[in-house]
């Protein structure tokens, strides 16, 4: 739930970063808010079904990443967020959920592979300079997110192993 909340809270800030750092494409970057309600739904689902929430988070993240890659283009670095989705699949499942974990990891990877082949031109045209700024922004954001995931799940596997 914590990861979903962090992503949800940061969604509205991203267009502000684009406005401040790039100066154009702000209207296009507002498209990143489309996924916010889906991330907001995860804590609600988690209260009823932990496994469903653990499945939803990396899958919603993957499809959000796919959409943002179509919006910004491959040169923007948005595809890097597939790494965070795979990391979530690797660390957030319980040992008895390994088949769900494997399935989610395969779906995230397949979505990444398809994004490399079939997305075509981005919905917004960015200059090479703009893409460089977006790549830096998204690289930093990915580093922050994956560090937060690592800190959140530190020692988790060991605790689950001791419970099992």
N, C-alpha and C positions, 0 to 999 in steps of 0.2 A: 504494500500500500504506500509506503514512504516514497518509493521511486516514482510511482504514478503521480503522487501529489507534487513532487519536485518538478516533474515534467510539465504537469498542468499549470503550475504557478509560473513557470518560465516561458510558456507559450506566448503570452501577450507581450513579453519583453523583447522577443526576437525581432519583430518588425521595427522596434525602436533602435536596436543595434544596426539593422540594415539602413535605416534612415540616417543615423549618426555616422556610420562608417563608410557607407557607399553613396548615400545622397540621392539615389534613385531606386526605382523598383519597390518602393514601399507598398504600393497598392498590391503588387504581385506577392510580396512577402506576407501580406495579411491572409493569404491562402493557407499559411501554416496553421492558422487558428482552427481550421476545419476539424482537425483531430482532437482538439481540446475536450469536447464533450465525451469522447471515447475514453480518454485517459481519466476523466472525472468519474466515469462509470465503474472503473476498476475497484476503487475502495468500496463502493456500494455492493458490487458482486462479491468481493472478498469476505464481507460479513456473512454471506450465505454459502459461499463455496470457495475455499482457499485454492483448491486445484484449478478451478475455472479462472480465477484471477491470475494465477501463475501462468496459465496458458495465454490469457488475453494480453498481458503486458508486452511480452516480446513480439507477439503477432501484430498488435496494434502499432507498436513501434516500427515494425518492418513495413507495414503498409503505409504508415505516415512517412517513413523514409523514402519509400517508392514514390509517393505523391510529390514529396519535396524535391526529389531528384528530377522528376518530370517538370516541376515548376522552375527550378533553378539551373538544371543541367548538370552533367557529370563533372564538369570542371569546378563546380562550387564546393565540392567536398561533402555534400550531403550523404553520399553513399557510405561515408565513414561510419555513420550511425548504425549501419548493419552490424558492425562489430559490437556495439553496446547491446544490441538485440540478441546476438549470439551469446554474449557474456551473460545476459539475464537467463537465457535458456540453460546455460551451464551451471549457474549457481543457485537459482531460485527454487528448484524442484526438490522434493523429498526423495530419499532413496527408492521408495516403493512406487514412484512416479516416473521411473526411468524411460518407459516407452512413450509417455507423453513428452518427456524432455527430448528424447531423440526425434520424435515427430516434429516438434516445434523447431528444433535446430535445423532439420532438413527443410522445412517450409521457409524459414528465414533465409537459409542459404540459397534455395531455389529462387526466392524473390530477388535476392541480390544478383544472382546469375542472369535472370531475365531482365533486370534493370540495366545490365551491361550490354545487352543485345537488342532489346526491342523498344526502348523508350522513345527513340527518335529525338527530334529537336525539342528544346525546352519551351515552356509556355511563355516565358519572358526572355527576351534577348539581353544578355549582359555583355559589357565590353570585357576584354581580357584583363584590364586593370580591376574591374569590379569583381570578376571571378577570382582573382588573386586575393582580394580582401575577403570575399566570402569563404574561400578555402582556409584562410587564416582564422577567421571567426569560427567556422565549423570544426576545424582541428582543435582549437582551444576548448570549444564547447564539448566536444567528444572526450577530450582529456579530463575535463571537469566531471562529466557524467560517469565515465568509467571509474574514475577515482572514487566518486561517491558510492557507486555500486560496490566496489571492492571494500570500502570502509563499512558499508551497511551489512555486507554478508561475511565479513571477516570472522573466521572460526565457525561459521554456520554448519559446514559439512561435518565437522567434528562433533558438534552438539547433536546433529541428527543421527550420526553413527552411534553415539553413546545411548541415544533413546531407543534405537532400533533393536 
